[in-house]
């Protein structure tokens, strides 16, 4: 039998930079840049003190491995496990990390921190890094496409950890130069021990920033086990008790037919999205609609009488007018909408914290309702990857009604960000950090990563 995991492992082991399309190279570099900017923000954000405390508490050294640096003004060398986990947490703090709507989740927040540490450890150049990240995103996306959006929507599994662990095993295997058999075993082992749940979305607790790192560590450990001769199952993916059976939704949906479709020709990384708003991705279409209305009619909070957000049950679950934490606020339709309408943006941790005590935000939140709409539900059933879809109906105090329909948010494959937009976002993420003074040089290094043979400068501030 031609098992799926063998074909994926062959692809990962054999892929070369020269095999990549120009678009795959371009988006690969953009993904690395975007996650690096998120890491830098996370290093100096509100949660950074706790993250660094964990780094000190959990610091471990892997025998026969060099130490790798943590981002920061002071040079701190640590074991690769600690570096990858804390950098992955940092990459999630802003809630501006990339994603892939067809597979769901956030591949960059785990795979890019892993790539940066492993590339230093194994002294890989820019071309090798780009080929490795493209291969890893392909593994992530092709697994996630088979079982999502149902795995996420029906069962509460987060592809960031579930698919991320297997993709992490692929990434580390490639950077180490493992052959296809070792790569297959590492990916198979990782598939047995992967996971991640989204219950944190309901109360705003800390699990969100840990999921990607947990997946990365699972992938790293699987590679070490495979290097010692441990093996993963041949039918790891399609087996009776394998990956797909475990994670398919209650509807029984699982489409394995696309896992190998156009493998090596269609690079899935070219279909990722980059985030404009610092909040849960399901809310981005709503916020795009809010900002469009604000700009079109020069709206201020005082001019607004009521807003009805009509959407599917997927976004309706994010109705929460009284979030208690920053993570909870980032998953609240009412709170994020109020912030966007007042400030014309929702891209800042500082905005979130300041808005908790803002009476104008509190008043505006009470004017916003979220409604499950049969028409949007029917649209989602026909277009299951358009899970952000929403209609916004806004009534002003003078009695005028304005509507916006937003099926897909900005930054997705239909409306991609270019380098200019990503530069603005990168500058915003690193503003106020020690990286700010050298932001242009760092941006240029990553934009032209194929010409680089040393990325250590990214960790020196």
C-alpha positions, 0 to 999 in steps of 0.5 A: 500500500502506498501510505500517505506519510511516505509520500509526504516524507519523500517530498519533504526530504527531496524538496530543494530551493530550486524547485520552488516557484517565485511566489512560494519563495516570496511568501515564504520570506514574508511568513518568516518576516511576519512571525519574526515581527510578532516574536519581537512584539511578544518579547516586550509585551505585557506577558513577556515577564511571565514568559521570561520567568518560565524560560529561566524556570524551565531552562534545559540543555540538550546534550551534544547540542550548542546553545541558542540565543533568546531575543533580547537586549541581553544575550541569553543562551539556552537550550533549543527546547526552551528557546523554541517554546518561549519564542513561540509564545512570544509569536502569539502574544500580539494575535497578529500571526499568520494563518491558513483558513482552509486548514485553520490555525496559525502555522507561523507562530510555531514553525517560524520560531522553530525554524529560526532556532534550528537554522542557527543550531544547524548553520543553515543558509537562507535558501535552505530555510526558505525550502524548509518552511515551504515544505513544513507549511505544505505538511501543515496545510494538507493535513488540516485541509483534510479535517477542517473546518469540522475538526475545529468547529465541531470538536474544538481541536486547534490545528495550530497544535494538531497539524503543527506538531507533524509539520514541526517534525517535518521541518526539523527533519529537513533542517537536520538533513534526515533521509525520507525514512527518518522523516517518515518516522518522525512525522509518524511519531509526532502524529501519535502525540499531537493535540491542542484544544480551544477552550481558552477562547471561552474565558480568555485564559493563557492556552492560546499562546502555548499551543504552537510551542507545544506542537513544536516541542512534540515535533522536535522530540519526535525527530530525536526519537526517530534519530535513535531508531524509534519508528512511527506507524506506516498508516499514521495518517489514514489508519483505522486508529490514525490521525485522520480518524482521531480528529475528523469532526462528528459529521465524519468529514475527512477528505484525504483525496487532496493530501497529495494533490499537486504536491510539489507544484502547488505550494500551500504557503502561497495561500496563507493569510496575514492579519490586520487586526489583533484579535481572533480571526473569526472576527476580522470580516466583522471588523473590516466591515466596521472600519469600512462603515466608519470611513465611508460615513465619517462615523464617531461613537456618539453618532451610532444608535445600534449595530447588529452583527448577523453571522453564523454560529461560528462567530456567534459563539464569540459574542461577549460584551464583558471580557475580563482579560486581554485574550478574552477581549481579542475574542469578543465581537462587541469589544473589538468592534467598539475599539475599531469604531472609536480608533479606526484600528484594532491592532494594539495591546495598549488599545485593548488595555486602555479600552477596558476602562474607557466609558465611551467603549463601554457605552458603545459595546452595549449598542452592539448585538450579535445575531445568528442569521439563517442566511449567513449559515446557509452561505457558510454551509456552501462556503465552509472556508469563509468562516468569518462571513458576516453582515453588519447593519448599523443604524445612526442616531439620525435614523439612517441604516447602513449595511456591509456584507463581508465574506472574507477578511483582508489579507487572505488569498483573495486580497493579499498583503504585499511587502509595503503592507507587511513593512507597515505592520512590521514597523508597528510590531517592533515600535518601542522595542530595542529592535526599532532603531535597526528595523529597516536592516532587519526587514531587508535581511528577511526580504532578501533572505536567500542571500543570507548565510547567517541570521544571528543578527536577528537575535542581537539587539 
